[in-house]
Amino acid sequence: MSLVREVGRLHSLAERVGVDKSESLEDAVDYVIGFNLKGLHKIEADLFFPWMREKLTAIQQRDLSDAFATVMDQLEGDRRMVAKLGNSIKRSVAVACNTANSELIRAKAIDSIAEESSTLESYARLMMEKENTLLVPAIAQIVTESEQKSFNNKVLRSLGILDSRLHLVGMHEAVLESKNPKEQELFRHAIPSIPQMMIPRWKRKLFEPKTRVFE
């Protein structure tokens, strides 16, 4: 959810920014692609997708196991496409910020960022919908609550202290913006109380300096 929100903000910025403000676009791409997307891919590839596949394909009913395996294959394909789009956006912003290029070339690069970020947002939203509607309910049924919390803590540890704080604030902002009571309750239930108490401070000290470029 956090990535969908941030990519949407990147798309909006790319649509309104001009060549003379391309440095702000560079900062935005660094945050959305270099930080958010990079962190998400690390978690998905190393932890989340392997863990989900292991749990869901171990189901005794063969037809269900095969169906979940197919969904996981689709998500892996979507993840590769998202990574490809992210790399393309980084190349485009390098062109847009290179003052040795003509204004026309730089403007076209900015247009490419707007188009590719829109496509990336669509893929990220599709992945989120697949996970939330097809996989997460199944995980809730077959994996104990204590094991889910243990896995959540493992994810946070793998991100490192600073990155996990930024990601948590981003998740919190996305959940608040969604105005979805179920998502808000899930966040409160899944995230330990002490980190939740620290979110306002982390938002002020860490998150806002990184995201001010979108304002």
N, C-alpha and C positions, 0 to 999 in steps of 0.2 A: 504493500500500500504506500509506503514512504517513497519508493522509487517512482511509482506512478505519479504521485503528487509533484515530486521534484522535476521529473522529465517534462511534465505539463508546464511547470513554471519556466523551464528552459525554452520550451517551444514558444511560449508567450513572449519571452525576452527577445528571442531571435526574430520574431515577427515585427517587433517595434524598434529594434536597435539599428543604428546606421553604422557605416564604416568608421566614422569618427569616434564611435563608442565601442569599438570592437574589443577593447581590453576588458570591458565588463563581461562580454560574452566569453572571453577566455577564462575569467575567474569562475563563471557559472559552469562552464564545461568541466573545469578542473574539479569542482565540487560534485556535480551530478554524475559525471562519467568516471573521473579519476578517484573519487571517494565512494559515493553511493553505489554505483554499479560495480565497481571493483570489489567492494566489501560483500555485496550480495552474491556475486559470482563465487567468491571464496567460500562463503557459507554453503551455497547450493552445491557446488562441485565436490567439496571436501566432506561436508557433513549432512546437510539436509536431504538432498536427493538420494544419496546412498542409504541413509537411515530410513527414509520413507519407502524406498524400494524393498529393502530387507523386510520391514514390517508388513507391508501390504502384499507382497508376493509369497509370504509364508502362510497365508490363509489356506485352510484345508480345501475349500471349494475351488476346484481347478478353474472354472469359468470366471469366478471373481478374481482369482489370482492373475489370470491371463489379461483380464480387462484392466486391472490396475497397472500391470506391466506395460500395456499399450499406452495408457495415459502418461506414465513416467517417460516412455520413449518420446512421446509428443512434447513433453516439457523439456526434455534434453534438447530436442531440435529447436524449440523456441528459445532456449537459453543460448544456443549457438548463434541464432539469428540476432538476438539482442546484443551479444558480444560483437558481432560483425558491424552492427549499426553504431555501437559505441566507438569502435575503432575508426569508423568512417567519419563520425562527428569530430573526433580529435584531429583527424587529418584536415578536415574542413576549417576548423577554427585556427589551425596553424596558417592556412592560406589566408584567411580573413584578417589575421593580425600581422601579416608580413607586409610592411609598408613598401617593400620593393615591388610588390605586385600592383597592378593598375587598380583603380577604384572599381572598375567593372568586374574584374576577376574577384576582388574581395567581396563585393556585393553579392555576386553569384554564390560564393562560398557561404555567406550568411543565409542566403535562401536555401541552400542545401541543408544547413543545420536545422532550419525551421522545419523543412520537409522530413528529414530523417528523425528528428526528435519526436515529431508527431507519429511517425510509424513505430518508433521505439515505444512510445507511450501505449500504443494500441497492443503491441505484443506483450508488454509488461502487464497491462490490464487483463488481457486474455489469460496469461499465466496465473495471475492472482485469482481469477474467477474459477479456473480449473481446480486449483489447489483448494480454494474455500468451499466449492460445491461438491467436488468428487473425492478429495483425498483427506482433508482435515476432519470431516465427520467420521470417516472410517477409522482414522488414527485415534480419535477420541473414544471409539468403541473397543479397540483391540489393544491399546497401550494404556497402562495404568497412569493415573494422575502424577504419581511420584516419579515415574520414569520420564514423563513429559517435562516435568519441572527440571529434572536432572539434565535432560537434553538441552533445555533452554539455557541453563547455566553454562553448559559446555560451549554453546554457541557464543555467549557473551565473553567467556574467557578466551576463546579463539580470536576474537576481534581485537583484544587488547583493551587496556583501560580507557584511553582517550577515544579511540574509534567507537567503542561500545557506548560511551556516553553520548556521542554525537548521533549515533544510530537510534538510540533510545529516544532522544528528544525528537528526532525526525519522525519516528513511529508515533510518538505521542501527538505531535502536531497533525499528522495525517488522520489519526483516529478521532481527534477533536473535530477536525474539519468535516469528516464524514457524517457527523451527527447521528451515528448508528449506535444505539444503546448496547447492542450485543457485542459490537467490536470494542466499545469502551469497557464493558464488563470483562471481556476476554483479556484486554490489556491489564486491567487491575488485578486480575486473577493470576496471570502468567508472570508478571514482573514483580520481583521482591519489593517490599514496602520501602526499604531504605533508598534504593535507586529512584523510586517514584517521588520520594520526598525531595531528592536532589535535582529533579528535572528543572524546576524554575531557575535555579542557580546555573546549571549547565546550559540552559537555553540562553541566558543572559551573557555568560562568559565565553561559551564555545560556539553555540549554534548561530546566534544572531550575527556575529562578525563574519561567518562563512556565507550566510544567506542574504545579507544586506544588499547584495548585488541585484537581487530580484525585485527590489522595491522601486 
